[in-house]
Amino acid sequence: MKKILLSLLVTCITISSFAQSTPCGFQYGKTEADSLKCLEEISLFKTFYDQKNYNDAYPHWKNIVELCPCSWNAIFNTTYLQNMFDFLIKSTEDETLQNQYIDELLDGVGNRHRYFSNFSEGNGLGFKAFYMIRYRGKNTEDVLNAFDMFIESIEMEKENTQPNIWDIYFRIAEQIARAKKDTTIMIDAYERATEYIETAINNYYKEIDKQMPNFENLEEAFEKGQIPQADYEYRKQRLALDTARSMQFINNYERTLKNIENTFTPFAPCHVLEQVYSNKFEQKKNDLTTLKKMLTIMNKGGCTSSQVFVEMLNIVHKAEPSAQTANLMGYYSLNNKDYDAALVFFNEAIDLFETNEQKVDPWYMIGLVHQMKGNYPEARNAALQALKLKPNSGKSYLLIGDLYAASGNRCGGEDALPLDYAWAAADKYTRAVSVDPSVAEQASEKRSKLRFPQDNDKFVRGLKNGDSYKVGCWIQETTTVR
């Protein structure tokens, strides 16, 4: 009976597989016998693999690849392949056998896109280069070939390139640049990494922004009794998981980009970038794509006062204004104390940026410009806009604290308590640290410079520690006596 049921199962599988459009022309096998054999090999492979018995799992993996490579995409999964082949390669001292294992691993990741569309060719090429470095990294020719493969993979995957591929690609770029004493290799790699990684980060922030209205609509529907508690909890959890997943990708990419920037910095101080890009600028004046990349690198390197940077920026913003160039024009105008122009450009950047995360910095900068102009209420409004988009923007709270601290005794309460504005400033510095611990040192330094109301001034007004107190003037905030 079991044999009959199994036969029927295989027959159904075989018939359905012929109807499927796979590169193999079938899924589990050309014939019923092949399908039965394929299912048996998959079962045996998984059994031995789960037991971490990779020696016995390996021949069944080979049989699956040869007999029915379109049957089960997990046989080309990076985790399966790396765990198994890493063990096999390290457990033998036979160089010929080691090379056989390495070749099979490289073929597995390099060709898996031929069998399953969820594996892209560029991704496979990147992991092929990754494993070439991992197992043949002592061979100069293999390293150079792998480096070329990384570049090809990245240009195919672009912003979809995974962080671990970026990490090793940049590490190899550094090795080659040092060996050849050619800084342009690092500059080229950094241009590529900056462009695509930042695009990846922005794409994930866009996904998060799309989820925000869903959260709001869900909350509203639940408050109106339009959905039951269980459904509300389930949907909220799903939305939270999607957002958390996007944030995890963002964190991984940001960490990767930070590592890359730390590696790149020693290779390209401003004078080197100016020298390289001055020569390149003369040849590429009409190449906006190249000019944009050079602008990005010089900006990240803090070379914004360079004459070649200013020339490139003006050309690019005039020909093809973007959020990035508008933002840079804002900084340039601010550095030249053209505050009105800076406000125009930062507002233009806000209109052009696509994600809330991107808009935070220009709002903050608008706050700084208004602070420099002495327009404290407008400066606070801009900082509050930044906080609305990013509640954990510690620097925005610091800015508001600075505004309060600089208000002077003109902003005392109704009874003109001297220095009461310092309490409001201290509140903001404390809040800054609570939402963003990275600003703790700055906040502490700023707090240490505050002068608070004297005990006698508090006493004559009947104030004691712990009382609620409203700071007047333009501040209009309630604080605590201490």
TORKOL-4160 file (C-alpha; in steps of 0.2 Angstrom, whole numbers, padded with zeros to 4 digits, m for minus):
482
<pt num="1" X="0000" Y="0000" Z="0000"/>
<pt num="2" X="0014" Y="0012" Z="0005"/>
<pt num="3" X="0023" Y="0008" Z="m0012"/>
<pt num="4" X="0007" Y="0012" Z="m0021"/>
<pt num="5" X="0004" Y="0029" Z="m0012"/>
<pt num="6" X="0023" Y="0033" Z="m0015"/>
<pt num="7" X="0021" Y="0029" Z="m0033"/>
<pt num="8" X="0006" Y="0040" Z="m0035"/>
<pt num="9" X="0015" Y="0054" Z="m0026"/>
<pt num="10" X="0029" Y="0053" Z="m0038"/>
<pt num="11" X="0018" Y="0051" Z="m0053"/>
<pt num="12" X="0009" Y="0067" Z="m0048"/>
<pt num="13" X="0025" Y="0076" Z="m0044"/>
<pt num="14" X="0032" Y="0071" Z="m0061"/>
<pt num="15" X="0017" Y="0076" Z="m0071"/>
<pt num="16" X="0016" Y="0093" Z="m0062"/>
<pt num="17" X="0035" Y="0095" Z="m0065"/>
<pt num="18" X="0033" Y="0093" Z="m0083"/>
<pt num="19" X="0020" Y="0107" Z="m0083"/>
<pt num="20" X="0032" Y="0118" Z="m0074"/>
<pt num="21" X="0043" Y="0130" Z="m0084"/>
<pt num="22" X="0060" Y="0126" Z="m0077"/>
<pt num="23" X="0077" Y="0127" Z="m0085"/>
<pt num="24" X="0079" Y="0108" Z="m0083"/>
<pt num="25" X="0062" Y="0104" Z="m0092"/>
<pt num="26" X="0057" Y="0095" Z="m0076"/>
<pt num="27" X="0058" Y="0097" Z="m0057"/>
<pt num="28" X="0061" Y="0080" Z="m0049"/>
<pt num="29" X="0066" Y="0070" Z="m0064"/>
<pt num="30" X="0063" Y="0065" Z="m0082"/>
<pt num="31" X="0055" Y="0049" Z="m0077"/>
<pt num="32" X="0045" Y="0042" Z="m0062"/>
<pt num="33" X="0061" Y="0032" Z="m0057"/>
<pt num="34" X="0072" Y="0047" Z="m0058"/>
<pt num="35" X="0059" Y="0057" Z="m0047"/>
<pt num="36" X="0059" Y="0043" Z="m0034"/>
<pt num="37" X="0078" Y="0043" Z="m0034"/>
<pt num="38" X="0078" Y="0062" Z="m0033"/>
<pt num="39" X="0066" Y="0062" Z="m0018"/>
<pt num="40" X="0077" Y="0049" Z="m0009"/>
<pt num="41" X="0093" Y="0058" Z="m0012"/>
<pt num="42" X="0085" Y="0074" Z="m0005"/>
<pt num="43" X="0079" Y="0065" Z="0010"/>
<pt num="44" X="0096" Y="0057" Z="0013"/>
<pt num="45" X="0106" Y="0073" Z="0011"/>
<pt num="46" X="0095" Y="0082" Z="0023"/>
<pt num="47" X="0096" Y="0068" Z="0036"/>
<pt num="48" X="0115" Y="0068" Z="0035"/>
<pt num="49" X="0117" Y="0087" Z="0034"/>
<pt num="50" X="0106" Y="0089" Z="0050"/>
<pt num="51" X="0117" Y="0077" Z="0059"/>
<pt num="52" X="0132" Y="0087" Z="0053"/>
<pt num="53" X="0138" Y="0072" Z="0045"/>
<pt num="54" X="0145" Y="0081" Z="0030"/>
<pt num="55" X="0155" Y="0067" Z="0023"/>
<pt num="56" X="0140" Y="0056" Z="0020"/>
<pt num="57" X="0129" Y="0071" Z="0015"/>
<pt num="58" X="0141" Y="0076" Z="0001"/>
<pt num="59" X="0138" Y="0061" Z="m0011"/>
<pt num="60" X="0119" Y="0064" Z="m0010"/>
<pt num="61" X="0122" Y="0083" Z="m0014"/>
<pt num="62" X="0132" Y="0078" Z="m0029"/>
<pt num="63" X="0118" Y="0066" Z="m0035"/>
<pt num="64" X="0105" Y="0079" Z="m0033"/>
<pt num="65" X="0115" Y="0092" Z="m0043"/>
<pt num="66" X="0117" Y="0079" Z="m0057"/>
<pt num="67" X="0100" Y="0071" Z="m0057"/>
<pt num="68" X="0088" Y="0085" Z="m0053"/>
<pt num="69" X="0096" Y="0102" Z="m0050"/>
<pt num="70" X="0079" Y="0111" Z="m0051"/>
<pt num="71" X="0071" Y="0100" Z="m0038"/>
<pt num="72" X="0076" Y="0110" Z="m0022"/>
<pt num="73" X="0084" Y="0127" Z="m0021"/>
<pt num="74" X="0091" Y="0124" Z="m0004"/>
<pt num="75" X="0105" Y="0113" Z="m0011"/>
<pt num="76" X="0112" Y="0129" Z="m0018"/>
<pt num="77" X="0109" Y="0139" Z="m0002"/>
<pt num="78" X="0125" Y="0148" Z="0004"/>
<pt num="79" X="0123" Y="0141" Z="0022"/>
<pt num="80" X="0122" Y="0123" Z="0016"/>
<pt num="81" X="0136" Y="0125" Z="0004"/>
<pt num="82" X="0148" Y="0134" Z="0015"/>
<pt num="83" X="0145" Y="0123" Z="0030"/>
<pt num="84" X="0147" Y="0107" Z="0021"/>
<pt num="85" X="0162" Y="0112" Z="0009"/>
<pt num="86" X="0171" Y="0121" Z="0023"/>
<pt num="87" X="0171" Y="0105" Z="0033"/>
<pt num="88" X="0176" Y="0095" Z="0018"/>
<pt num="89" X="0190" Y="0106" Z="0012"/>
<pt num="90" X="0198" Y="0108" Z="0029"/>
<pt num="91" X="0196" Y="0089" Z="0034"/>
<pt num="92" X="0207" Y="0083" Z="0020"/>
<pt num="93" X="0226" Y="0086" Z="0016"/>
<pt num="94" X="0224" Y="0079" Z="m0001"/>
<pt num="95" X="0227" Y="0095" Z="m0012"/>
<pt num="96" X="0219" Y="0087" Z="m0027"/>
<pt num="97" X="0203" Y="0083" Z="m0017"/>
<pt num="98" X="0203" Y="0100" Z="m0009"/>
<pt num="99" X="0203" Y="0108" Z="m0026"/>
<pt num="100" X="0189" Y="0097" Z="m0032"/>
<pt num="101" X="0179" Y="0103" Z="m0017"/>
<pt num="102" X="0183" Y="0121" Z="m0020"/>
<pt num="103" X="0179" Y="0120" Z="m0039"/>
<pt num="104" X="0162" Y="0111" Z="m0034"/>
<pt num="105" X="0158" Y="0125" Z="m0022"/>
<pt num="106" X="0162" Y="0139" Z="m0034"/>
<pt num="107" X="0152" Y="0130" Z="m0048"/>
<pt num="108" X="0137" Y="0128" Z="m0036"/>
<pt num="109" X="0136" Y="0147" Z="m0031"/>
<pt num="110" X="0141" Y="0153" Z="m0049"/>
<pt num="111" X="0128" Y="0143" Z="m0058"/>
<pt num="112" X="0113" Y="0142" Z="m0046"/>
<pt num="113" X="0104" Y="0156" Z="m0055"/>
<pt num="114" X="0103" Y="0145" Z="m0070"/>
<pt num="115" X="0091" Y="0133" Z="m0060"/>
<pt num="116" X="0082" Y="0145" Z="m0048"/>
<pt num="117" X="0077" Y="0163" Z="m0052"/>
<pt num="118" X="0078" Y="0168" Z="m0033"/>
<pt num="119" X="0097" Y="0167" Z="m0035"/>
<pt num="120" X="0103" Y="0181" Z="m0046"/>
<pt num="121" X="0118" Y="0179" Z="m0057"/>
<pt num="122" X="0127" Y="0194" Z="m0050"/>
<pt num="123" X="0124" Y="0188" Z="m0032"/>
<pt num="124" X="0132" Y="0171" Z="m0037"/>
<pt num="125" X="0147" Y="0179" Z="m0045"/>
<pt num="126" X="0150" Y="0189" Z="m0029"/>
<pt num="127" X="0149" Y="0174" Z="m0018"/>
<pt num="128" X="0160" Y="0164" Z="m0031"/>
<pt num="129" X="0173" Y="0178" Z="m0029"/>
<pt num="130" X="0171" Y="0178" Z="m0010"/>
<pt num="131" X="0175" Y="0159" Z="m0009"/>
<pt num="132" X="0189" Y="0161" Z="m0021"/>
<pt num="133" X="0197" Y="0173" Z="m0008"/>
<pt num="134" X="0192" Y="0162" Z="0006"/>
<pt num="135" X="0200" Y="0146" Z="m0001"/>
<pt num="136" X="0213" Y="0153" Z="m0014"/>
<pt num="137" X="0217" Y="0170" Z="m0007"/>
<pt num="138" X="0236" Y="0166" Z="m0006"/>
<pt num="139" X="0237" Y="0165" Z="m0025"/>
<pt num="140" X="0240" Y="0182" Z="m0033"/>
<pt num="141" X="0232" Y="0178" Z="m0049"/>
<pt num="142" X="0216" Y="0171" Z="m0041"/>
<pt num="143" X="0215" Y="0186" Z="m0030"/>
<pt num="144" X="0216" Y="0198" Z="m0045"/>
<pt num="145" X="0203" Y="0187" Z="m0054"/>
<pt num="146" X="0192" Y="0187" Z="m0039"/>
<pt num="147" X="0193" Y="0206" Z="m0038"/>
<pt num="148" X="0187" Y="0208" Z="m0056"/>
<pt num="149" X="0173" Y="0196" Z="m0052"/>
<pt num="150" X="0168" Y="0207" Z="m0037"/>
<pt num="151" X="0167" Y="0222" Z="m0048"/>
<pt num="152" X="0157" Y="0213" Z="m0061"/>
<pt num="153" X="0145" Y="0207" Z="m0047"/>
<pt num="154" X="0143" Y="0224" Z="m0039"/>
<pt num="155" X="0139" Y="0232" Z="m0056"/>
<pt num="156" X="0126" Y="0219" Z="m0059"/>
<pt num="157" X="0119" Y="0219" Z="m0041"/>
<pt num="158" X="0122" Y="0238" Z="m0038"/>
<pt num="159" X="0112" Y="0243" Z="m0022"/>
<pt num="160" X="0107" Y="0224" Z="m0019"/>
<pt num="161" X="0125" Y="0219" Z="m0016"/>
<pt num="162" X="0126" Y="0211" Z="0001"/>
<pt num="163" X="0136" Y="0219" Z="0015"/>
<pt num="164" X="0148" Y="0204" Z="0017"/>
<pt num="165" X="0152" Y="0206" Z="m0002"/>
<pt num="166" X="0156" Y="0224" Z="0001"/>
<pt num="167" X="0167" Y="0220" Z="0016"/>
<pt num="168" X="0179" Y="0208" Z="0007"/>
<pt num="169" X="0178" Y="0218" Z="m0009"/>
<pt num="170" X="0185" Y="0233" Z="m0001"/>
<pt num="171" X="0198" Y="0223" Z="0009"/>
<pt num="172" X="0205" Y="0216" Z="m0007"/>
<pt num="173" X="0204" Y="0233" Z="m0015"/>
<pt num="174" X="0215" Y="0240" Z="m0001"/>
<pt num="175" X="0228" Y="0225" Z="m0003"/>
<pt num="176" X="0229" Y="0228" Z="m0021"/>
<pt num="177" X="0231" Y="0247" Z="m0019"/>
<pt num="178" X="0245" Y="0245" Z="m0007"/>
<pt num="179" X="0254" Y="0232" Z="m0017"/>
<pt num="180" X="0252" Y="0242" Z="m0033"/>
<pt num="181" X="0254" Y="0259" Z="m0024"/>
<pt num="182" X="0239" Y="0265" Z="m0033"/>
<pt num="183" X="0227" Y="0276" Z="m0023"/>
<pt num="184" X="0215" Y="0277" Z="m0038"/>
<pt num="185" X="0210" Y="0259" Z="m0035"/>
<pt num="186" X="0204" Y="0264" Z="m0018"/>
<pt num="187" X="0195" Y="0280" Z="m0024"/>
<pt num="188" X="0187" Y="0270" Z="m0038"/>
<pt num="189" X="0181" Y="0257" Z="m0025"/>
<pt num="190" X="0175" Y="0270" Z="m0013"/>
<pt num="191" X="0165" Y="0279" Z="m0026"/>
<pt num="192" X="0156" Y="0263" Z="m0031"/>
<pt num="193" X="0153" Y="0258" Z="m0013"/>
<pt num="194" X="0147" Y="0275" Z="m0007"/>
<pt num="195" X="0134" Y="0277" Z="m0022"/>
<pt num="196" X="0127" Y="0259" Z="m0020"/>
<pt num="197" X="0127" Y="0257" Z="m0002"/>
<pt num="198" X="0118" Y="0274" Z="0001"/>
<pt num="199" X="0105" Y="0270" Z="m0012"/>
<pt num="200" X="0102" Y="0253" Z="m0002"/>
<pt num="201" X="0100" Y="0262" Z="0014"/>
<pt num="202" X="0088" Y="0275" Z="0007"/>
<pt num="203" X="0078" Y="0261" Z="m0001"/>
<pt num="204" X="0075" Y="0253" Z="0016"/>
<pt num="205" X="0071" Y="0270" Z="0023"/>
<pt num="206" X="0058" Y="0272" Z="0010"/>
<pt num="207" X="0050" Y="0255" Z="0015"/>
<pt num="208" X="0049" Y="0261" Z="0033"/>
<pt num="209" X="0041" Y="0277" Z="0027"/>
<pt num="210" X="0028" Y="0267" Z="0018"/>
<pt num="211" X="0024" Y="0257" Z="0033"/>
<pt num="212" X="0021" Y="0272" Z="0044"/>
<pt num="213" X="0003" Y="0276" Z="0037"/>
<pt num="214" X="m0001" Y="0258" Z="0039"/>
<pt num="215" X="0003" Y="0259" Z="0058"/>
<pt num="216" X="m0008" Y="0275" Z="0059"/>
<pt num="217" X="m0022" Y="0267" Z="0050"/>
<pt num="218" X="m0022" Y="0251" Z="0060"/>
<pt num="219" X="m0022" Y="0261" Z="0076"/>
<pt num="220" X="m0036" Y="0272" Z="0070"/>
<pt num="221" X="m0046" Y="0257" Z="0065"/>
<pt num="222" X="m0043" Y="0248" Z="0082"/>
<pt num="223" X="m0048" Y="0264" Z="0091"/>
<pt num="224" X="m0065" Y="0265" Z="0081"/>
<pt num="225" X="m0068" Y="0246" Z="0085"/>
<pt num="226" X="m0067" Y="0242" Z="0067"/>
<pt num="227" X="m0055" Y="0227" Z="0070"/>
<pt num="228" X="m0055" Y="0214" Z="0084"/>
<pt num="229" X="m0041" Y="0214" Z="0097"/>
<pt num="230" X="m0033" Y="0198" Z="0090"/>
<pt num="231" X="m0033" Y="0204" Z="0072"/>
<pt num="232" X="m0025" Y="0221" Z="0078"/>
<pt num="233" X="m0011" Y="0212" Z="0088"/>
<pt num="234" X="m0007" Y="0201" Z="0073"/>
<pt num="235" X="m0006" Y="0214" Z="0060"/>
<pt num="236" X="0003" Y="0226" Z="0072"/>
<pt num="237" X="0016" Y="0212" Z="0075"/>
<pt num="238" X="0018" Y="0209" Z="0056"/>
<pt num="239" X="0021" Y="0228" Z="0053"/>
<pt num="240" X="0033" Y="0229" Z="0067"/>
<pt num="241" X="0043" Y="0214" Z="0061"/>
<pt num="242" X="0044" Y="0221" Z="0043"/>
<pt num="243" X="0050" Y="0238" Z="0050"/>
<pt num="244" X="0063" Y="0229" Z="0061"/>
<pt num="245" X="0069" Y="0219" Z="0046"/>
<pt num="246" X="0072" Y="0235" Z="0036"/>
<pt num="247" X="0081" Y="0243" Z="0051"/>
<pt num="248" X="0092" Y="0227" Z="0052"/>
<pt num="249" X="0097" Y="0229" Z="0034"/>
<pt num="250" X="0100" Y="0248" Z="0037"/>
<pt num="251" X="0111" Y="0245" Z="0052"/>
<pt num="252" X="0121" Y="0231" Z="0043"/>
<pt num="253" X="0124" Y="0243" Z="0028"/>
<pt num="254" X="0128" Y="0258" Z="0039"/>
<pt num="255" X="0141" Y="0248" Z="0049"/>
<pt num="256" X="0148" Y="0242" Z="0032"/>
<pt num="257" X="0149" Y="0259" Z="0025"/>
<pt num="258" X="0157" Y="0265" Z="0041"/>
<pt num="259" X="0171" Y="0252" Z="0040"/>
<pt num="260" X="0174" Y="0256" Z="0022"/>
<pt num="261" X="0175" Y="0275" Z="0026"/>
<pt num="262" X="0188" Y="0271" Z="0040"/>
<pt num="263" X="0198" Y="0260" Z="0028"/>
<pt num="264" X="0197" Y="0273" Z="0014"/>
<pt num="265" X="0202" Y="0289" Z="0024"/>
<pt num="266" X="0221" Y="0286" Z="0026"/>
<pt num="267" X="0222" Y="0284" Z="0007"/>
<pt num="268" X="0214" Y="0300" Z="0002"/>
<pt num="269" X="0217" Y="0315" Z="0012"/>
<pt num="270" X="0210" Y="0331" Z="0004"/>
<pt num="271" X="0226" Y="0336" Z="m0005"/>
<pt num="272" X="0227" Y="0319" Z="m0013"/>
<pt num="273" X="0208" Y="0320" Z="m0019"/>
<pt num="274" X="0211" Y="0338" Z="m0025"/>
<pt num="275" X="0226" Y="0332" Z="m0035"/>
<pt num="276" X="0217" Y="0317" Z="m0042"/>
<pt num="277" X="0201" Y="0326" Z="m0046"/>
<pt num="278" X="0208" Y="0342" Z="m0052"/>
<pt num="279" X="0216" Y="0332" Z="m0067"/>
<pt num="280" X="0200" Y="0322" Z="m0069"/>
<pt num="281" X="0189" Y="0337" Z="m0068"/>
<pt num="282" X="0197" Y="0345" Z="m0084"/>
<pt num="283" X="0193" Y="0329" Z="m0093"/>
<pt num="284" X="0175" Y="0326" Z="m0086"/>
<pt num="285" X="0168" Y="0343" Z="m0085"/>
<pt num="286" X="0153" Y="0338" Z="m0095"/>
<pt num="287" X="0151" Y="0321" Z="m0087"/>
<pt num="288" X="0138" Y="0324" Z="m0074"/>
<pt num="289" X="0138" Y="0306" Z="m0068"/>
<pt num="290" X="0157" Y="0307" Z="m0064"/>
<pt num="291" X="0156" Y="0324" Z="m0057"/>
<pt num="292" X="0142" Y="0318" Z="m0045"/>
<pt num="293" X="0153" Y="0304" Z="m0039"/>
<pt num="294" X="0168" Y="0316" Z="m0036"/>
<pt num="295" X="0157" Y="0328" Z="m0027"/>
<pt num="296" X="0151" Y="0314" Z="m0015"/>
<pt num="297" X="0169" Y="0308" Z="m0011"/>
<pt num="298" X="0176" Y="0326" Z="m0008"/>
<pt num="299" X="0161" Y="0330" Z="0003"/>
<pt num="300" X="0163" Y="0314" Z="0014"/>
<pt num="301" X="0182" Y="0318" Z="0015"/>
<pt num="302" X="0178" Y="0336" Z="0021"/>
<pt num="303" X="0186" Y="0344" Z="0006"/>
<pt num="304" X="0171" Y="0356" Z="0003"/>
<pt num="305" X="0182" Y="0372" Z="0003"/>
<pt num="306" X="0192" Y="0365" Z="m0011"/>
<pt num="307" X="0190" Y="0376" Z="m0027"/>
<pt num="308" X="0188" Y="0361" Z="m0038"/>
<pt num="309" X="0174" Y="0355" Z="m0027"/>
<pt num="310" X="0165" Y="0372" Z="m0028"/>
<pt num="311" X="0167" Y="0372" Z="m0047"/>
<pt num="312" X="0160" Y="0355" Z="m0048"/>
<pt num="313" X="0145" Y="0358" Z="m0037"/>
<pt num="314" X="0140" Y="0374" Z="m0046"/>
<pt num="315" X="0141" Y="0365" Z="m0063"/>
<pt num="316" X="0131" Y="0350" Z="m0057"/>
<pt num="317" X="0118" Y="0360" Z="m0047"/>
<pt num="318" X="0115" Y="0371" Z="m0062"/>
<pt num="319" X="0113" Y="0357" Z="m0074"/>
<pt num="320" X="0104" Y="0344" Z="m0064"/>
<pt num="321" X="0098" Y="0351" Z="m0047"/>
<pt num="322" X="0095" Y="0337" Z="m0034"/>
<pt num="323" X="0092" Y="0335" Z="m0016"/>
<pt num="324" X="0111" Y="0331" Z="m0013"/>
<pt num="325" X="0117" Y="0346" Z="m0023"/>
<pt num="326" X="0104" Y="0358" Z="m0015"/>
<pt num="327" X="0110" Y="0352" Z="0002"/>
<pt num="328" X="0128" Y="0355" Z="m0002"/>
<pt num="329" X="0124" Y="0372" Z="m0009"/>
<pt num="330" X="0116" Y="0376" Z="0008"/>
<pt num="331" X="0132" Y="0371" Z="0017"/>
<pt num="332" X="0143" Y="0381" Z="0005"/>
<pt num="333" X="0132" Y="0396" Z="0007"/>
<pt num="334" X="0132" Y="0394" Z="0026"/>
<pt num="335" X="0151" Y="0393" Z="0026"/>
<pt num="336" X="0151" Y="0410" Z="0016"/>
<pt num="337" X="0139" Y="0417" Z="0029"/>
<pt num="338" X="0126" Y="0420" Z="0015"/>
<pt num="339" X="0112" Y="0414" Z="0027"/>
<pt num="340" X="0097" Y="0419" Z="0016"/>
<pt num="341" X="0104" Y="0408" Z="0002"/>
<pt num="342" X="0108" Y="0394" Z="0014"/>
<pt num="343" X="0089" Y="0394" Z="0019"/>
<pt num="344" X="0083" Y="0393" Z="0001"/>
<pt num="345" X="0095" Y="0378" Z="m0003"/>
<pt num="346" X="0091" Y="0368" Z="0013"/>
<pt num="347" X="0072" Y="0371" Z="0010"/>
<pt num="348" X="0075" Y="0365" Z="m0008"/>
<pt num="349" X="0084" Y="0350" Z="m0002"/>
<pt num="350" X="0069" Y="0345" Z="0010"/>
<pt num="351" X="0057" Y="0346" Z="m0005"/>
<pt num="352" X="0068" Y="0335" Z="m0016"/>
<pt num="353" X="0074" Y="0322" Z="m0003"/>
<pt num="354" X="0063" Y="0306" Z="m0003"/>
<pt num="355" X="0064" Y="0299" Z="0014"/>
<pt num="356" X="0061" Y="0306" Z="0031"/>
<pt num="357" X="0078" Y="0301" Z="0037"/>
<pt num="358" X="0086" Y="0312" Z="0023"/>
<pt num="359" X="0076" Y="0327" Z="0027"/>
<pt num="360" X="0082" Y="0327" Z="0045"/>
<pt num="361" X="0099" Y="0335" Z="0042"/>
<pt num="362" X="0093" Y="0350" Z="0031"/>
<pt num="363" X="0079" Y="0354" Z="0044"/>
<pt num="364" X="0093" Y="0354" Z="0058"/>
<pt num="365" X="0104" Y="0365" Z="0047"/>
<pt num="366" X="0089" Y="0377" Z="0045"/>
<pt num="367" X="0088" Y="0378" Z="0063"/>
<pt num="368" X="0107" Y="0382" Z="0064"/>
<pt num="369" X="0105" Y="0396" Z="0051"/>
<pt num="370" X="0091" Y="0404" Z="0061"/>
<pt num="371" X="0101" Y="0402" Z="0077"/>
<pt num="372" X="0115" Y="0412" Z="0068"/>
<pt num="373" X="0103" Y="0425" Z="0062"/>
<pt num="374" X="0096" Y="0427" Z="0080"/>
<pt num="375" X="0079" Y="0420" Z="0076"/>
<pt num="376" X="0077" Y="0408" Z="0090"/>
<pt num="377" X="0059" Y="0404" Z="0088"/>
<pt num="378" X="0062" Y="0399" Z="0070"/>
<pt num="379" X="0077" Y="0389" Z="0075"/>
<pt num="380" X="0067" Y="0379" Z="0087"/>
<pt num="381" X="0053" Y="0376" Z="0075"/>
<pt num="382" X="0066" Y="0369" Z="0063"/>
<pt num="383" X="0073" Y="0358" Z="0076"/>
<pt num="384" X="0056" Y="0352" Z="0081"/>
<pt num="385" X="0053" Y="0347" Z="0063"/>
<pt num="386" X="0069" Y="0337" Z="0063"/>
<pt num="387" X="0063" Y="0328" Z="0079"/>
<pt num="388" X="0046" Y="0325" Z="0071"/>
<pt num="389" X="0054" Y="0315" Z="0057"/>
<pt num="390" X="0067" Y="0307" Z="0069"/>
<pt num="391" X="0063" Y="0307" Z="0087"/>
<pt num="392" X="0080" Y="0301" Z="0093"/>
<pt num="393" X="0089" Y="0316" Z="0085"/>
<pt num="394" X="0100" Y="0320" Z="0099"/>
<pt num="395" X="0108" Y="0335" Z="0090"/>
<pt num="396" X="0091" Y="0343" Z="0088"/>
<pt num="397" X="0088" Y="0343" Z="0106"/>
<pt num="398" X="0105" Y="0350" Z="0109"/>
<pt num="399" X="0101" Y="0364" Z="0097"/>
<pt num="400" X="0085" Y="0368" Z="0107"/>
<pt num="401" X="0095" Y="0368" Z="0123"/>
<pt num="402" X="0108" Y="0379" Z="0115"/>
<pt num="403" X="0094" Y="0391" Z="0110"/>
<pt num="404" X="0087" Y="0392" Z="0128"/>
<pt num="405" X="0105" Y="0393" Z="0136"/>
<pt num="406" X="0108" Y="0408" Z="0125"/>
<pt num="407" X="0092" Y="0417" Z="0129"/>
<pt num="408" X="0098" Y="0427" Z="0144"/>
<pt num="409" X="0088" Y="0434" Z="0158"/>
<pt num="410" X="0076" Y="0442" Z="0146"/>
<pt num="411" X="0067" Y="0426" Z="0147"/>
<pt num="412" X="0064" Y="0425" Z="0165"/>
<pt num="413" X="0047" Y="0420" Z="0172"/>
<pt num="414" X="0033" Y="0432" Z="0177"/>
<pt num="415" X="0043" Y="0437" Z="0192"/>
<pt num="416" X="0059" Y="0438" Z="0182"/>
<pt num="417" X="0068" Y="0425" Z="0191"/>
<pt num="418" X="0086" Y="0426" Z="0185"/>
<pt num="419" X="0094" Y="0412" Z="0175"/>
<pt num="420" X="0078" Y="0402" Z="0175"/>
<pt num="421" X="0080" Y="0398" Z="0156"/>
<pt num="422" X="0095" Y="0387" Z="0161"/>
<pt num="423" X="0083" Y="0374" Z="0169"/>
<pt num="424" X="0074" Y="0373" Z="0152"/>
<pt num="425" X="0091" Y="0371" Z="0143"/>
<pt num="426" X="0097" Y="0358" Z="0155"/>
<pt num="427" X="0080" Y="0348" Z="0152"/>
<pt num="428" X="0084" Y="0348" Z="0133"/>
<pt num="429" X="0102" Y="0342" Z="0136"/>
<pt num="430" X="0096" Y="0328" Z="0147"/>
<pt num="431" X="0083" Y="0323" Z="0134"/>
<pt num="432" X="0096" Y="0323" Z="0120"/>
<pt num="433" X="0106" Y="0310" Z="0130"/>
<pt num="434" X="0090" Y="0299" Z="0134"/>
<pt num="435" X="0086" Y="0298" Z="0115"/>
<pt num="436" X="0104" Y="0297" Z="0108"/>
<pt num="437" X="0118" Y="0292" Z="0120"/>
<pt num="438" X="0131" Y="0296" Z="0107"/>
<pt num="439" X="0129" Y="0315" Z="0112"/>
<pt num="440" X="0132" Y="0312" Z="0130"/>
<pt num="441" X="0149" Y="0320" Z="0131"/>
<pt num="442" X="0143" Y="0335" Z="0121"/>
<pt num="443" X="0128" Y="0337" Z="0133"/>
<pt num="444" X="0138" Y="0335" Z="0148"/>
<pt num="445" X="0150" Y="0349" Z="0143"/>
<pt num="446" X="0136" Y="0361" Z="0138"/>
<pt num="447" X="0127" Y="0357" Z="0155"/>
<pt num="448" X="0143" Y="0361" Z="0165"/>
<pt num="449" X="0143" Y="0379" Z="0158"/>
<pt num="450" X="0125" Y="0383" Z="0163"/>
<pt num="451" X="0122" Y="0395" Z="0178"/>
<pt num="452" X="0106" Y="0391" Z="0188"/>
<pt num="453" X="0095" Y="0402" Z="0199"/>
<pt num="454" X="0103" Y="0406" Z="0216"/>
<pt num="455" X="0095" Y="0398" Z="0232"/>
<pt num="456" X="0091" Y="0416" Z="0238"/>
<pt num="457" X="0082" Y="0421" Z="0222"/>
<pt num="458" X="0071" Y="0405" Z="0223"/>
<pt num="459" X="0068" Y="0407" Z="0242"/>
<pt num="460" X="0061" Y="0425" Z="0240"/>
<pt num="461" X="0049" Y="0419" Z="0227"/>
<pt num="462" X="0043" Y="0405" Z="0237"/>
<pt num="463" X="0051" Y="0392" Z="0226"/>
<pt num="464" X="0058" Y="0375" Z="0232"/>
<pt num="465" X="0066" Y="0361" Z="0224"/>
<pt num="466" X="0054" Y="0349" Z="0215"/>
<pt num="467" X="0041" Y="0363" Z="0211"/>
<pt num="468" X="0034" Y="0365" Z="0194"/>
<pt num="469" X="0039" Y="0381" Z="0186"/>
<pt num="470" X="0036" Y="0390" Z="0169"/>
<pt num="471" X="0049" Y="0398" Z="0160"/>
<pt num="472" X="0042" Y="0413" Z="0150"/>
<pt num="473" X="0047" Y="0424" Z="0136"/>
<pt num="474" X="0048" Y="0415" Z="0119"/>
<pt num="475" X="0053" Y="0398" Z="0128"/>
<pt num="476" X="0036" Y="0395" Z="0136"/>
<pt num="477" X="0041" Y="0379" Z="0144"/>
<pt num="478" X="0037" Y="0371" Z="0160"/>
<pt num="479" X="0052" Y="0364" Z="0170"/>
<pt num="480" X="0056" Y="0359" Z="0188"/>
<pt num="481" X="0064" Y="0369" Z="0201"/>
<pt num="482" X="0081" Y="0362" Z="0207"/>
